[in-house]
Amino acid sequence: MGNDGITFYALGKEVGFPSSFFSEWKRGKMMPKADKLIILAERFKVSINYFLEDAQDT
């Protein structure tokens, strides 16, 4: 995420997520639930597996 020039703040506003969402996820404090991953997958035009595979690699 963030590779298309959008900041996490702007993305959060766009998809309706709180400002802390991405920082907590990035730090490993939480893993988003499926409903949030679906929203992000649709936004970035990727499969939900894109995010799930990334989580397994960490």
N, C-alpha and C positions, 0 to 999 in steps of 0.2 A: 504494500500500500504506500501511497505517497509518491509513487513513481510517475504519476501523470501530472505532477506539479501542484496538486492540491494539498493543503496542510491538513493535519489531523483535526484541527479546530474547525476549519471550513467543511471538511467531510462530516464531522459530527453534526454540525448545523444542517447540512444537506439531508442526512439520513435520520436525524432526530435522536442521536445518541448524546449522552452527557459528555462534557469536556474531559472528564477523567477516564472515560471508557478505553480509549486507545493507549493511554499511558499505563493503566493498570494491566492491560492485556500484554503490552510490550514488555513490561517488567515481570511478567509471569504471575501476577497477583490473582488473575482470574482467567478463565477460558470462556468466551462468549457462548451463550446457548444457541441452539440451532436456528431459532427465529432471527437472531441478529446476524448469524453467518449467512443465512439466505439473503437477507437484505444487502449485505456487502457483496456476496457473489453476484447478485443481479446488477448491482451498481458497477462492478468491475468486469462484468460479462465473463465470469469464470465459474467453474463448477465449485460447489461447496467443498468438494474434496481438496481443492487447492489449499484451503485453510486448515483442513483436518490433517493433511499430509505434512504441512509445515509444523503443526503442533507435535506430531510424532517424531520429527527430526530433532526436537530440542530436548 
